[in-house]
């Protein structure tokens, strides 16, 4: 009988304890288009490891990668958050855009699902700073 091997992509970062858990069910892990490590049977690696180490993921909560690196599955980089908190931690949220009608940059942020206008700015840089300042104030997770 051929023994299964544990195959993990080189980009994945793990704790020693997590490696031991994965060795208990040797299989091949791959990286999906979004950068998450997954296995067709066990699912997403970060969710699998969380449930094996910390227990079930409570209803209404998700696992967030604190440093935004989807392949970093160390327990110190994972935390439970609501869907809204997980959106706050996204990298690709811009928070500002060009308003052609007034020829200025507008910054805005969502607070509890409601868009809040942060103002109009002459430069993209100023609009980005306004958004980042508001994000720091209103999108705190910890």
Buried (B, 14 or more C-beta within 10 A) or exposed (E): EEEEEEEBEEEBEBBEEBEEBBEEEEBEBEBEEEEBBBBEEBEBBBBBBBBBEEEEEEEEBBBBBBEEBBBBBBBEBBBBBEEEBBBBBEEEEEBBEEEEEEEBBBBBBBEEEEEEEBBBBEEBEBBBBBBBEBBEEEBEEE
